[in-house]
Amino acid sequence: MTRMSAPPERGIWAAIRAFARHRWGGFADRAAIETHQRREWARMRRDLLPLTGFYRGLDPADPHDLPAMDRDRLMAEFDGLTTSGLTRAEAEAMARSAEPGAPALPSRRDGLAAGFSTGTSGRRGLYVTGPAERRLWAGALAGRFWPRPALRPQRTALFLRADNRLYDALNAGPLRLRFFGAMLPAEVHVAGIAEFDPTVLAGPPSTLLALAEALAALGLRLRPSVVLCGAEPAEPQDLSRLEQAFGIRPDIIYQCTEGVLAMTCRHGRLHLNEGHIAFRREVIDAGTGAFLPIISDLSRRSLMVLNYRLDDVLLPDPEPCPCGCASTGIARIEGRLDDAIFLPAPDGMRWISSEALRRIAFGIPGVRDWALAQTAPDRLRFHLTGADPAAALPQLRAACAELAHRKGCVIPRIEVSTQMPAADGVKRRRILRLFA
């Protein structure tokens, strides 16, 4: 059977529209969001689904009526989810060639590029992008975060696990972009980052904090115009420390293998990226509205990500944002469901928010940093730096007993450690569930 040809790439105008929407305002109301998403889904149904083996012949009115998808199934069905005929084996070879020290492969004529996720979930993700997707991504991020005035040249330092052609779209014209390996100690980068003197600094908050400490040890300091945090949840104290170190309040990008899911607006509030992605919610806590996002990325052209369940826990923000954008506000990204704390209750298990646990930890005098491990269904171990463990233990027991009473669950047994958990990758995990 002859494979259908992909439609022509969407032009630069799509990137310009994305730039304008993120620069000067978002959607005025929910009706505008829904109209936009219906139009994008109609385009995808017509132009792209027939090019895939997995979705060919399906034509639902709503993308969330398609077969349920998650990371394991996407990897298993990968060959049938691409529109170009790219196979999983070919994409993995491309992604390996982007790893530090690996020999590069020749560039493809269609401009496709692939990369791996950081793999902290134990399941390494794989993503594919084409030129049009990279232009659209660049337009959206530049629109929101490009420092003013817009015509001034910028230097972006990007801390990632591995480089990828996704970022080539930003490395042109008035922008110089330099990749720094986040797997290396911060001290390795001090000379290079000081020489580069970035105006935009982007990376995981834990990596940027380590960089700030390494610079301070040598009497050096950067003064970027924009600091962007992503790849791991950003704690309020982390954002405050970064603001103190770099002289500007950081913005947040919620981005993963599956796409750019949310960004902070000019008021610092996090909004879902509903201009590109349609969201449904799998609510895990009715009281707070905490949910797992089920996404359908309507901007994809290379690898379809439709009716795809993520394992991140998001907490919605019920308050309207002063920026006026109608895109859903997110109060907090809790982290992965695999690391969420659930305590036994008479009618099942009750979810415990990371914010509630953070408040307990910082209620202990002297605490500078914290993490928590659930070592059994009814046992929690707090990792606290700067606190006296003997004095902290009875306070933690009392605070956790009060929390358990409010949530209607069993009172957990409490342990205290003054050592932070060992890092197992680029991303820092403040909450860990350590039992099957």
Secondary structure by P-SEA (a helix, b strand, c coil): cbbbbccccccaaaaaaaaaaaaccccccaaaaaaaaaaaaaaaacccccccccccccccccccccccccaaaaaaaccccccccccaaaaaaaaaaaccccccccccccbbbbbbccccccbbbbbbbcaaaaaaaaaaaaacccccccccbbbbbbbcccccccccccccccbbbbbbbccccccccaaaaaaaccccccccaaaaaaaaaaaaaacccccccbbbbccccccaaaaaaaaaaccbbbbbbbcccccccbbbccccccccccccbbbbbbcccccccbbbbbcccccccccccccbbbcbbbbbbccccccccccccccccccccccbbbbbccccbbbbbaaaaaaaaacccccccbbbbbccccbbbbbbcccccccaaaaaaaaaaaaaaaacccbbbbbbbccccccccccccccccccc
